[in-house]
Amino acid sequence: MTDKTPTVVLVHGAFADGSAWAEVIAELTSRGIPAVAVANELRGAGIDGSRVAALVREIDGPVVLVGHSYGGAVITNAANEADNVTGLVYVAAFAPDEGESLQGLIGSFPANEFASGLVPHTLPTGDGGEETFLSLALDKFPALFAADVPNAELLGRFQRPIAAAAFEEKSGPASWKRLPVHFLVATGDQAIHPDGQRKMAARADATTIEVDASHAVSVSQPKAVADLIAQAVS
């Protein structure tokens, strides 16, 4: 690897945290590919994307952005604010077009049971108000999120909730229209329907692979995920 090898910046989605990328990072670094996972605040693709972009701009050299699930919406927006992004990788992720919301995309995909597992939480804001965040019920987390992960219930116990408003927020310009795109479709996904993933990958003209895995593919199939990212880096 040369000094100009892109740095891989990994963005987790809802109901997860940066540790979901641990084995993927191990795979990448063993191949000489620098990689770092960011802490996604899960507040909305606009602000989350801007914060990821600020971190990306601090990196000396090219960056490949990788997003899982909601993290795909974040990298779509982040790439618009960081000139050193050279590619996008969507891992069982949303890839919204400009003006699309996640809820709108979900409504256009075949129906599944994921919404039945969502639990709302009313939390205080810093200015005396309140806002709603969503988590996944622990008893439904394994089946809906990580059916092929042996310790799926443990993953559910340290999940991070997402702001409900994030699902209604409209995305900014679609950076996938101007950057090289790779897309991993998880064929056993119970969160984002595989047919929805295929549709987004096709319209982004993405280099696409399909992996027999749950939504938590970065945990259950880290080598397959790392293989695709390495392809994007090269």
C-alpha positions in Angstrom: 0.0 0.0 0.0 1.2 3.5 -0.7 0.8 6.7 1.3 -2.1 7.6 -0.9 -4.2 4.6 0.1 -7.6 6.0 1.0 -8.6 6.0 4.6 -11.9 4.1 5.2 -14.3 6.0 7.4 -17.1 3.7 8.7 -20.5 5.1 9.8 -22.8 2.9 11.8 -26.6 3.1 11.6 -29.4 3.1 14.1 -29.7 0.5 16.9 -25.9 0.0 16.7 -22.7 1.7 17.6 -19.1 1.9 16.3 -18.2 -1.5 17.7 -20.3 -3.1 14.9 -17.3 -2.4 12.6 -14.6 -4.0 14.9 -14.0 -7.1 12.8 -14.3 -5.2 9.6 -11.6 -2.8 10.8 -9.4 -5.7 11.8 -9.7 -7.2 8.3 -8.9 -3.9 6.6 -5.9 -3.0 8.7 -4.5 -6.5 8.2 -4.4 -5.6 4.5 -2.7 -2.2 5.1 -5.9 -0.2 4.6 -6.3 2.5 7.3 -9.8 2.5 8.8 -11.7 4.3 11.5 -15.3 4.1 12.8 -17.0 7.4 13.8 -19.6 7.9 16.5 -22.8 8.6 14.7 -25.2 10.7 16.8 -28.3 9.4 15.0 -30.1 12.8 15.0 -30.7 13.3 11.2 -28.7 12.9 8.1 -28.1 16.6 7.6 -26.4 17.3 11.0 -24.9 13.8 11.2 -23.5 14.2 7.7 -22.0 17.6 8.4 -20.3 16.3 11.5 -18.9 13.2 9.7 -17.7 15.6 6.9 -15.9 17.8 9.4 -14.0 14.7 10.6 -13.3 13.6 7.1 -11.8 17.0 6.2 -9.3 16.5 9.0 -7.9 13.4 7.2 -4.9 14.0 5.0 -5.6 12.3 1.7 -8.5 10.5 0.0 -11.4 8.9 2.0 -13.8 6.2 1.1 -17.0 6.5 3.1 -18.8 3.4 4.3 -22.3 3.5 5.7 -24.5 0.8 7.2 -28.3 1.2 7.4 -29.2 4.8 8.3 -25.4 5.5 8.0 -25.9 5.3 4.2 -28.1 8.4 4.4 -25.4 10.1 6.5 -22.5 9.3 4.0 -24.7 10.4 1.1 -24.9 13.9 2.7 -21.4 14.0 4.2 -19.8 13.5 0.8 -21.2 16.8 -0.3 -19.2 18.6 2.3 -15.8 16.9 2.0 -13.9 17.2 -1.2 -11.5 14.4 -0.3 -14.2 11.7 -0.5 -13.4 9.5 -3.5 -16.0 6.7 -3.1 -19.0 5.4 -1.3 -19.8 2.0 0.1 -23.4 1.1 1.2 -23.7 -1.9 3.5 -27.3 -3.0 3.7 -28.0 0.7 3.7 -30.2 3.6 2.6 -29.0 5.5 -0.4 -31.6 8.3 -0.7 -32.0 10.6 -3.6 -32.3 14.4 -3.1 -35.6 15.2 -1.4 -36.3 11.6 -0.3 -36.9 10.7 3.3 -36.1 7.4 4.9 -39.8 6.9 5.7 -40.7 7.6 2.1 -38.2 5.0 0.9 -39.4 2.4 3.4 -42.9 3.0 2.2 -41.8 2.2 -1.4 -40.2 -1.1 -0.4 -42.1 -4.4 0.2 -43.6 -4.5 3.7 -41.8 -6.2 6.6 -42.3 -6.5 10.3 -39.5 -4.2 11.4 -41.8 -1.3 12.6 -43.4 -3.7 15.1 -40.2 -3.8 17.1 -39.8 -0.1 17.5 -40.1 1.4 21.0 -40.5 5.2 21.5 -38.8 7.1 24.2 -39.6 10.7 25.2 -36.3 12.4 26.1 -35.5 16.0 27.2 -33.8 18.5 25.0 -31.2 21.0 26.2 -33.7 23.9 26.0 -36.5 22.4 28.1 -38.4 20.7 25.3 -38.8 17.0 24.5 -38.0 14.8 21.5 -38.8 11.2 20.6 -36.1 8.6 20.1 -36.7 5.0 18.9 -35.0 1.8 20.0 -35.7 -1.8 19.1 -37.4 -4.0 21.7 -34.9 -6.5 23.2 -37.1 -9.5 22.6 -37.4 -8.6 18.9 -33.9 -7.4 18.3 -32.4 -10.8 17.3 -35.0 -11.7 14.7 -35.4 -8.2 13.2 -31.7 -7.1 13.3 -29.2 -9.8 13.8 -30.7 -13.3 13.3 -27.3 -14.8 12.3 -25.3 -13.3 15.2 -24.9 -15.7 18.2 -24.9 -12.9 20.8 -27.6 -10.8 19.1 -29.4 -10.1 22.4 -26.2 -8.6 23.8 -25.9 -6.4 20.7 -29.4 -5.2 21.5 -28.5 -4.3 25.1 -26.0 -1.6 23.9 -27.8 -0.4 20.9 -28.1 3.4 20.3 -31.6 4.8 19.7 -32.3 7.1 16.8 -34.2 10.4 16.7 -37.7 9.7 15.2 -37.4 12.9 13.2 -34.5 11.4 11.3 -36.9 9.2 9.4 -38.9 12.2 8.1 -35.9 14.4 7.2 -35.4 15.0 3.5 -32.0 14.2 2.1 -29.7 16.6 0.4 -28.1 16.2 -3.1 -27.3 12.6 -3.9 -23.5 12.3 -3.9 -23.8 8.8 -5.3 -24.7 10.3 -8.7 -21.1 11.7 -9.0 -18.9 9.2 -7.1 -18.1 5.5 -7.6 -20.5 3.4 -5.5 -20.2 -0.1 -4.1 -23.3 -1.8 -2.5 -23.7 -4.9 -0.4 -27.2 -6.3 -0.4 -27.9 -8.5 2.7 -30.4 -11.1 1.4 -31.7 -12.1 4.8 -32.3 -8.5 5.9 -35.4 -8.0 8.0 -34.8 -4.2 8.5 -34.3 -2.8 5.0 -36.0 -5.1 2.5 -33.4 -6.7 0.1 -35.5 -5.7 -2.9 -35.3 -2.1 -1.7 -31.5 -2.4 -1.4 -31.4 -3.8 -4.9 -33.4 -0.9 -6.2 -31.2 1.7 -4.6 -28.0 -0.1 -5.8 -29.3 -0.3 -9.4 -30.2 3.4 -9.6 -26.8 4.4 -8.2 -25.2 2.2 -10.9 -23.3 0.5 -8.0 -20.9 -2.4 -8.2 -23.1 -4.8 -6.2 -22.6 -8.0 -4.3 -25.2 -10.1 -2.4 -24.4 -11.8 0.9 -26.6 -14.3 2.7 -26.8 -12.3 6.0 -29.0 -10.4 8.4 -29.1 -6.6 8.7 -26.1 -7.0 11.0 -23.9 -8.2 8.2 -20.8 -6.2 9.4 -20.9 -8.4 12.5 -21.9 -11.7 11.0 -19.9 -11.5 7.7 -17.0 -9.0 8.3 -14.7 -10.6 5.7 -17.3 -10.2 3.0 -17.9 -6.6 4.0 -14.1 -5.9 4.1 -13.6 -7.5 0.7 -16.1 -5.1 -0.9 -14.6 -2.1 0.9 -11.1 -3.2 -0.3 -12.4 -3.4 -3.8 -13.7 0.2 -3.5 -10.4 1.4 -2.1 -8.4 -0.2 -4.9 
